[in-house]
Amino acid sequence: MKKSSMLMFLMALLFFLLPIISFAGTGPDIVLPILSDDGKDVNCASNSFAYLKTVAHGYLITIIESQSYDNLHTMDQVWLNIVTALGSTGTIMPQSTLDNTDFFSTTDILIISSGLMNIPANRKANVLAFIQQGGTVYIQAEYLKTFDPDVFFASIVNSLGGSFTWGNMAIGELTPMLVLGNLAGTPNEVTSLDNFWYGTAGAGDSTIENFLEYQSQYFGFIFTPPDPNYGIVVTSSDQDWVITSAEHPAAVLLMKNIIALLSSKCKRNPYDLNDDSKVDIVDIMQVASRWNTQTGDPNYDVTYDVNGDGKIDIVDIMLVAAQWGWTA
């Protein structure tokens, strides 16, 4: 595109985007719709979900492996399939990854995928530090409160300003397992799971949001630390619902909702394309300058193909524009 044509295009584009930009950052007033898996337009319910426009696209997700304990424990691969389908970059890493803090720089979301793995004190300290610097985490718990991941989740809550206690183990098929709160409808509607077996019930204070309920007991939890600079932590006390999710559509949707929630709380925004801790006209113009290019073109850059469809068009520009005003 010639420079003069590009200038005219950018001016017209800015004029077109101004109505969108003027509303950006105000939660449900943002014009651009969110589409759930069933194609419904889902408006943000609050500012806490104001950046779900991407539905978890573009994040770096480290998944701590689960199959070294048992090769049938494929939770790591299942999570990888989910995050890849959402357009994020997932990487399955050995448990030794948690031995130091090197993973911090390449991780927005951390998934500890096994409810049966041992987590030594040094690894717990590094995960805790990751949370304290704003990282969000899913920790897979299991049916005994003495398992390391269960103990670890409770210790995180109790050391970061909340209160949580595991209770008794529930035996057998715990269905229907009701899905509650934001995870029941953002961005996908999920009412219950029909593949939850055994689990440990728990209870916490106001820092804990319960999201899985069976017969008035709770088996899934979201911890939001009182310090707003810390990341959130999500857990559920059965890994079977993850392993068998391919045969249970509701489980797949819940996993996607969990990733969407964790990404909405990340300190990094993938639409901050120049990494200056804000989304503004510079980011929009970086995408616009590659307008109408696609895979194979000299000016095409996958960085600016923000929805990952192989071409840079008005959809990519509008997605970035919808984030106008975001600051870290």
C-alpha positions as CSV (number, residue, x, y, z in Angstrom):
1,M,0.0,0.0,0.0
2,K,1.4,3.4,-1.0
3,K,2.2,5.9,1.8
4,S,-0.5,8.4,0.8
5,S,-3.1,5.6,0.6
6,M,-2.0,4.3,3.9
7,L,-2.3,7.7,5.5
8,M,-5.8,8.2,4.2
9,F,-6.7,4.8,5.3
10,L,-5.4,5.3,8.8
11,M,-7.3,8.6,9.2
12,A,-10.5,7.0,8.0
13,L,-9.9,4.1,10.3
14,L,-9.4,6.3,13.3
15,F,-12.6,8.2,12.5
16,F,-14.4,4.9,12.3
17,L,-12.9,3.6,15.6
18,L,-13.6,6.6,17.7
19,P,-17.1,5.5,18.8
20,I,-15.7,2.2,19.8
21,I,-12.6,3.7,21.6
22,S,-14.8,6.2,23.5
23,F,-16.5,3.3,25.3
24,A,-13.5,1.0,25.7
25,G,-12.5,0.1,29.3
26,T,-16.0,0.5,30.7
27,G,-17.0,-3.2,30.9
28,P,-20.4,-4.0,29.4
29,D,-20.6,-0.8,27.4
30,I,-17.8,-1.9,25.0
31,V,-19.3,-2.3,21.5
32,L,-17.5,-5.4,20.4
33,P,-19.3,-8.6,21.3
34,I,-17.9,-11.7,23.0
35,L,-19.0,-14.9,21.3
36,S,-19.3,-18.1,23.4
37,D,-18.8,-21.5,22.0
38,D,-22.5,-21.7,21.1
39,G,-22.3,-18.4,19.2
40,K,-24.2,-16.3,21.7
41,D,-23.3,-12.7,22.3
42,V,-22.1,-12.5,25.9
43,N,-21.7,-9.1,27.5
44,C,-19.2,-8.6,30.3
45,A,-21.0,-8.7,33.6
46,S,-18.4,-6.5,35.4
47,N,-15.1,-4.9,35.0
48,S,-13.5,-8.1,36.4
49,F,-14.4,-9.7,33.1
50,A,-13.9,-6.6,31.0
51,Y,-11.1,-8.1,29.0
52,L,-12.7,-11.4,27.9
53,K,-12.9,-10.1,24.4
54,T,-10.1,-12.4,23.4
55,V,-11.6,-15.4,25.2
56,A,-8.0,-16.3,26.3
57,H,-6.4,-15.7,23.0
58,G,-2.7,-14.9,22.9
59,Y,-1.6,-16.0,26.4
60,L,1.5,-18.0,27.4
61,I,0.4,-21.0,29.5
62,T,2.8,-23.3,31.3
63,I,1.3,-26.8,32.0
64,I,3.2,-28.9,34.6
65,E,3.1,-32.5,33.3
66,S,0.9,-35.2,34.9
67,Q,1.8,-38.4,33.1
68,S,5.0,-39.3,35.0
69,Y,2.8,-40.4,37.9
70,D,0.6,-42.5,35.6
71,N,0.6,-42.5,31.8
72,L,-3.2,-42.7,32.0
73,H,-3.3,-39.3,33.8
74,T,-3.5,-37.3,30.6
75,M,-4.7,-34.0,32.3
76,D,-1.7,-32.2,30.9
77,Q,-2.5,-33.1,27.3
78,V,-6.2,-32.3,27.8
79,W,-5.4,-28.8,29.1
80,L,-3.0,-28.3,26.2
81,N,-5.7,-29.2,23.8
82,I,-8.1,-26.7,25.5
83,V,-5.6,-23.7,25.5
84,T,-4.5,-24.4,21.9
85,A,-8.2,-24.4,20.8
86,L,-8.6,-21.0,22.4
87,G,-5.7,-19.5,20.5
88,S,-3.1,-19.4,23.4
89,T,0.3,-20.9,23.5
90,G,0.5,-23.9,25.9
91,T,3.6,-25.8,26.8
92,I,3.8,-29.0,28.8
93,M,6.8,-28.8,31.1
94,P,8.5,-31.2,33.6
95,Q,7.8,-30.8,37.2
96,S,11.3,-29.6,37.7
97,T,10.3,-26.4,36.0
98,L,9.1,-25.3,39.4
99,D,12.6,-25.6,40.9
100,N,13.4,-22.0,40.0
101,T,11.8,-18.8,38.8
102,D,12.9,-19.0,35.2
103,F,9.4,-19.8,34.0
104,F,8.1,-16.5,35.3
105,S,9.2,-14.6,32.1
106,T,7.4,-17.0,29.8
107,T,4.2,-17.7,31.8
108,D,1.0,-15.8,32.1
109,I,-1.0,-18.7,33.5
110,L,0.4,-21.8,35.3
111,I,-1.5,-25.1,35.4
112,I,-0.4,-27.7,37.9
113,S,-2.3,-30.5,36.2
114,S,-1.8,-33.5,38.5
115,G,-3.7,-33.8,41.8
116,L,-1.3,-36.6,42.9
117,M,2.1,-35.0,42.3
118,N,4.5,-34.2,45.2
119,I,5.3,-30.5,45.5
120,P,8.5,-30.0,47.5
121,A,8.9,-26.8,49.7
122,N,11.1,-25.0,47.2
123,R,8.6,-25.5,44.3
124,K,5.8,-24.3,46.5
125,A,7.8,-21.2,47.4
126,N,8.4,-20.5,43.7
127,V,4.7,-20.9,42.8
128,L,3.7,-18.6,45.7
129,A,6.2,-16.0,44.4
130,F,4.6,-16.3,40.9
131,I,1.2,-15.6,42.4
132,Q,2.6,-12.6,44.4
133,Q,4.0,-11.1,41.2
134,G,0.6,-11.3,39.6
135,G,0.6,-14.8,37.9
136,T,-2.7,-16.8,37.8
137,V,-2.7,-20.5,38.7
138,Y,-4.9,-23.6,38.4
139,I,-4.0,-26.3,40.9
140,Q,-5.5,-29.7,40.4
141,A,-6.5,-31.1,43.8
142,E,-7.8,-34.6,44.5
143,Y,-10.1,-36.7,46.8
144,L,-7.8,-36.8,49.8
145,K,-7.0,-33.6,51.7
146,T,-3.6,-34.9,52.6
147,F,-2.4,-35.0,48.9
148,D,0.2,-32.3,48.3
149,P,-1.8,-30.2,45.8
150,D,-4.7,-30.1,48.3
151,V,-2.4,-29.0,51.1
152,F,-0.7,-26.5,48.9
153,F,-4.0,-24.8,47.8
154,A,-5.1,-24.4,51.4
155,S,-1.6,-23.1,52.4
156,I,-1.7,-20.5,49.6
157,V,-5.0,-19.2,50.7
158,N,-4.1,-19.1,54.4
159,S,-0.7,-17.4,53.8
160,L,-2.1,-14.7,51.4
161,G,-4.8,-13.2,53.6
162,G,-7.6,-15.7,53.2
163,S,-9.0,-18.6,55.2
164,F,-9.7,-22.1,53.8
165,T,-10.1,-25.6,55.2
166,W,-10.6,-28.9,53.5
167,G,-13.3,-31.1,55.0
168,N,-14.4,-34.7,54.3
169,M,-14.0,-36.9,51.3
170,A,-17.2,-37.6,49.4
171,I,-17.3,-41.1,47.9
172,G,-18.7,-42.3,44.6
173,E,-20.3,-40.5,41.6
174,L,-21.0,-36.9,42.6
175,T,-23.4,-35.9,39.9
176,P,-24.9,-33.7,38.9
177,M,-22.1,-31.5,40.1
178,L,-23.6,-28.0,39.9
179,V,-21.5,-25.2,38.4
180,L,-21.9,-21.9,40.1
181,G,-21.1,-18.2,39.7
182,N,-19.1,-16.6,36.9
183,L,-17.8,-19.9,35.7
184,A,-21.3,-21.1,35.0
185,G,-21.8,-18.5,32.3
186,T,-18.7,-16.6,31.2
187,P,-18.2,-17.0,28.4
188,N,-19.9,-20.4,28.0
189,E,-23.1,-21.6,29.7
190,V,-22.4,-24.6,31.9
191,T,-25.0,-25.8,34.4
192,S,-23.5,-29.0,35.7
193,L,-20.9,-31.8,35.3
194,D,-21.9,-35.4,34.9
195,N,-18.4,-36.9,35.2
196,F,-17.2,-36.0,38.7
197,W,-16.2,-39.0,40.9
198,Y,-15.0,-38.7,44.5
199,G,-13.7,-35.4,45.9
200,T,-12.8,-33.5,49.0
201,A,-15.3,-30.8,50.1
202,G,-14.0,-27.5,51.5
203,A,-15.0,-24.2,52.9
204,G,-13.5,-20.7,53.0
205,D,-14.0,-17.1,53.9
206,S,-15.0,-14.2,51.6
207,T,-11.8,-14.5,49.6
208,I,-13.2,-17.9,48.3
209,E,-15.8,-18.2,45.6
210,N,-17.3,-21.7,45.4
211,F,-18.0,-22.9,41.9
212,L,-18.8,-26.6,42.2
213,E,-21.6,-27.8,44.5
214,Y,-23.0,-31.3,45.2
215,Q,-25.6,-31.8,47.9
216,S,-24.8,-28.5,49.6
217,Q,-21.0,-29.2,49.8
218,Y,-18.4,-27.5,47.6
219,F,-15.7,-29.0,45.5
220,G,-14.4,-26.2,43.3
221,F,-12.9,-22.9,44.5
222,I,-11.6,-19.6,43.3
223,F,-9.3,-17.7,45.6
224,T,-8.9,-13.9,45.1
225,P,-6.2,-12.6,47.5
226,P,-7.0,-9.3,49.3
227,D,-3.9,-7.8,47.7
228,P,-5.0,-6.7,44.2
229,N,-1.5,-7.1,42.9
230,Y,-1.6,-10.9,43.5
231,G,-2.9,-13.4,41.0
232,I,-6.0,-15.6,41.5
233,V,-5.9,-19.4,42.2
234,V,-8.5,-21.9,41.0
235,T,-8.8,-25.5,42.1
236,S,-11.2,-28.5,42.0
237,S,-10.9,-31.7,44.0
238,D,-11.3,-34.3,41.3
239,Q,-9.1,-34.8,38.2
240,D,-11.3,-37.4,36.6
241,W,-13.6,-34.7,35.1
242,V,-10.6,-33.3,33.3
243,I,-9.3,-36.7,32.0
244,T,-12.7,-37.7,30.7
245,S,-13.8,-34.3,29.4
246,A,-13.6,-35.2,25.7
247,E,-16.7,-37.3,26.2
248,H,-18.5,-34.7,28.3
249,P,-19.1,-31.4,26.5
250,A,-20.0,-29.5,29.7
251,A,-16.5,-30.3,31.1
252,V,-14.8,-28.9,28.0
253,L,-16.8,-25.7,28.3
254,L,-16.0,-25.4,32.0
255,M,-12.3,-25.8,31.3
256,K,-12.5,-23.0,28.7
257,N,-14.3,-20.8,31.2
258,I,-11.5,-21.5,33.8
259,I,-8.9,-20.4,31.3
260,A,-10.9,-17.4,30.3
261,L,-11.2,-16.4,34.0
262,L,-7.5,-16.9,34.6
263,S,-6.5,-14.9,31.5
264,S,-8.9,-12.1,32.5
265,K,-6.9,-11.6,35.7
266,C,-3.5,-11.6,34.0
267,K,-1.3,-8.6,34.4
268,R,-0.2,-8.8,30.8
269,N,-2.6,-8.0,28.0
270,P,-1.8,-9.6,24.6
271,Y,-3.2,-6.6,22.9
272,D,-0.5,-4.4,24.3
273,L,1.5,-5.1,21.2
274,N,4.5,-2.8,22.0
275,D,4.7,-3.9,25.6
276,D,4.5,-0.5,27.2
277,S,1.9,-1.5,29.8
278,K,-1.0,0.2,28.0
279,V,-3.3,-0.3,25.0
280,D,-3.6,2.9,22.9
281,I,-3.5,4.3,19.4
282,V,0.0,3.1,18.9
283,D,-1.1,-0.6,19.2
284,I,-4.0,0.0,17.0
285,M,-1.9,1.6,14.3
286,Q,0.6,-1.2,14.5
287,V,-2.1,-3.6,13.4
288,A,-3.6,-1.1,10.9
289,S,-0.3,-0.7,9.1
290,R,-0.4,-4.4,8.2
291,W,-4.0,-4.1,7.0
292,N,-5.1,-6.6,4.3
293,T,-2.1,-8.9,4.6
294,Q,-2.1,-12.6,5.1
295,T,0.2,-15.5,5.6
296,G,2.9,-15.5,3.0
297,D,2.8,-11.7,2.3
298,P,6.0,-9.8,3.0
299,N,4.3,-7.4,5.4
300,Y,2.4,-10.1,7.3
301,D,3.4,-10.5,10.9
302,V,1.7,-13.1,13.0
303,T,2.1,-10.9,16.1
304,Y,-0.5,-8.5,14.7
305,D,-2.9,-11.3,13.5
306,V,-4.5,-11.1,16.9
307,N,-7.3,-13.6,16.3
308,G,-4.9,-16.1,14.6
309,D,-6.9,-16.6,11.4
310,G,-4.0,-16.1,9.0
311,K,-5.0,-12.6,7.9
312,I,-4.9,-9.1,9.3
313,D,-8.2,-7.3,8.8
314,I,-10.8,-5.2,10.5
315,V,-11.6,-7.9,13.1
316,D,-8.0,-7.7,14.4
317,I,-8.1,-3.9,14.5
318,M,-11.5,-3.9,16.3
319,L,-10.2,-6.4,18.9
320,V,-7.3,-4.2,19.8
321,A,-9.5,-1.1,19.7
322,A,-11.9,-2.7,22.2
323,Q,-9.0,-2.8,24.7
324,W,-8.3,0.9,24.4
325,G,-7.5,2.5,27.8
326,W,-6.2,-0.7,29.4
327,T,-3.2,-0.2,31.7
328,A,-1.2,-2.7,33.7
